[in-house]
Amino acid sequence: MQAILAKNPQVLIWASGHTHTEPSNPSFDNAVNKLAGTNTLNVYNPAWEGSEVWTNSYYLYPDKIVIRTYSHKDHQWMTQFDRTIAVPASLQQPAKKAA
């Protein structure tokens, strides 16, 4: 998989599901999640753990991707886990003008 991602620099995020990696786990938001030799960040989407449910939301912009984690138990964004991934200039597309 790493070799495929290394040949495809446009892949910036790999969303992993059902990893049982809760936001409180040190590896949830950690530099270790950047796949070596690629532009790809592995973003864990936590599984439902008992009474706790989290959701990752991805906001796509021409120059960046913002990832936010929401706690459904606490009904709030977990701002300490906000992440911004810069889109390399070589991959950016011009913004479309409103009609």
Contacts in CASP RR format, 6 or more apart in sequence:
PFRMAT RR
TARGET T0000
AUTHOR 0000-0000-0000
METHOD contacts of the structure
MODEL  1
MQAILAKNPQVLIWASGHTHTEPSNPSFDNAVNKLAGTNTLNVYNPAWEG
SEVWTNSYYLYPDKIVIRTYSHKDHQWMTQFDRTIAVPASLQQPAKKAA
2 35 0 8 1.000
2 36 0 8 1.000
2 37 0 8 1.000
2 38 0 8 1.000
5 11 0 8 1.000
5 14 0 8 1.000
5 35 0 8 1.000
5 38 0 8 1.000
5 39 0 8 1.000
5 40 0 8 1.000
6 37 0 8 1.000
6 38 0 8 1.000
9 38 0 8 1.000
9 39 0 8 1.000
9 88 0 8 1.000
9 91 0 8 1.000
10 39 0 8 1.000
10 91 0 8 1.000
11 38 0 8 1.000
11 39 0 8 1.000
11 40 0 8 1.000
12 39 0 8 1.000
12 40 0 8 1.000
12 41 0 8 1.000
12 65 0 8 1.000
12 85 0 8 1.000
12 87 0 8 1.000
12 91 0 8 1.000
13 40 0 8 1.000
13 41 0 8 1.000
13 43 0 8 1.000
13 58 0 8 1.000
13 65 0 8 1.000
13 67 0 8 1.000
13 85 0 8 1.000
14 35 0 8 1.000
14 40 0 8 1.000
14 41 0 8 1.000
14 42 0 8 1.000
14 43 0 8 1.000
15 43 0 8 1.000
15 45 0 8 1.000
15 56 0 8 1.000
15 58 0 8 1.000
16 42 0 8 1.000
16 43 0 8 1.000
16 44 0 8 1.000
16 45 0 8 1.000
17 44 0 8 1.000
17 45 0 8 1.000
17 47 0 8 1.000
18 45 0 8 1.000
18 47 0 8 1.000
19 44 0 8 1.000
19 45 0 8 1.000
19 46 0 8 1.000
19 47 0 8 1.000
20 46 0 8 1.000
20 47 0 8 1.000
20 49 0 8 1.000
21 27 0 8 1.000
21 28 0 8 1.000
21 44 0 8 1.000
21 46 0 8 1.000
22 28 0 8 1.000
22 46 0 8 1.000
22 49 0 8 1.000
22 52 0 8 1.000
22 54 0 8 1.000
23 29 0 8 1.000
23 46 0 8 1.000
23 54 0 8 1.000
23 69 0 8 1.000
23 71 0 8 1.000
23 78 0 8 1.000
23 81 0 8 1.000
27 33 0 8 1.000
27 44 0 8 1.000
28 44 0 8 1.000
28 46 0 8 1.000
28 81 0 8 1.000
29 81 0 8 1.000
29 83 0 8 1.000
33 41 0 8 1.000
33 42 0 8 1.000
33 43 0 8 1.000
33 44 0 8 1.000
34 40 0 8 1.000
34 41 0 8 1.000
34 42 0 8 1.000
35 41 0 8 1.000
35 42 0 8 1.000
39 88 0 8 1.000
41 83 0 8 1.000
41 85 0 8 1.000
43 56 0 8 1.000
43 67 0 8 1.000
43 83 0 8 1.000
44 56 0 8 1.000
45 55 0 8 1.000
45 56 0 8 1.000
46 54 0 8 1.000
51 73 0 8 1.000
52 71 0 8 1.000
52 72 0 8 1.000
52 73 0 8 1.000
53 71 0 8 1.000
53 72 0 8 1.000
53 73 0 8 1.000
54 69 0 8 1.000
54 70 0 8 1.000
54 71 0 8 1.000
54 72 0 8 1.000
54 78 0 8 1.000
55 69 0 8 1.000
55 70 0 8 1.000
55 72 0 8 1.000
56 67 0 8 1.000
56 68 0 8 1.000
56 69 0 8 1.000
56 70 0 8 1.000
57 67 0 8 1.000
57 68 0 8 1.000
57 69 0 8 1.000
57 70 0 8 1.000
58 65 0 8 1.000
58 66 0 8 1.000
58 67 0 8 1.000
59 65 0 8 1.000
59 66 0 8 1.000
59 67 0 8 1.000
59 68 0 8 1.000
61 87 0 8 1.000
62 87 0 8 1.000
62 92 0 8 1.000
62 93 0 8 1.000
62 94 0 8 1.000
62 95 0 8 1.000
63 86 0 8 1.000
63 87 0 8 1.000
63 92 0 8 1.000
64 84 0 8 1.000
64 85 0 8 1.000
64 86 0 8 1.000
64 87 0 8 1.000
65 84 0 8 1.000
65 85 0 8 1.000
65 87 0 8 1.000
66 82 0 8 1.000
66 83 0 8 1.000
66 84 0 8 1.000
66 85 0 8 1.000
67 81 0 8 1.000
67 82 0 8 1.000
67 83 0 8 1.000
67 84 0 8 1.000
67 85 0 8 1.000
68 77 0 8 1.000
68 78 0 8 1.000
68 79 0 8 1.000
68 81 0 8 1.000
68 82 0 8 1.000
69 77 0 8 1.000
69 78 0 8 1.000
69 81 0 8 1.000
69 82 0 8 1.000
70 76 0 8 1.000
70 77 0 8 1.000
70 78 0 8 1.000
71 77 0 8 1.000
71 78 0 8 1.000
END
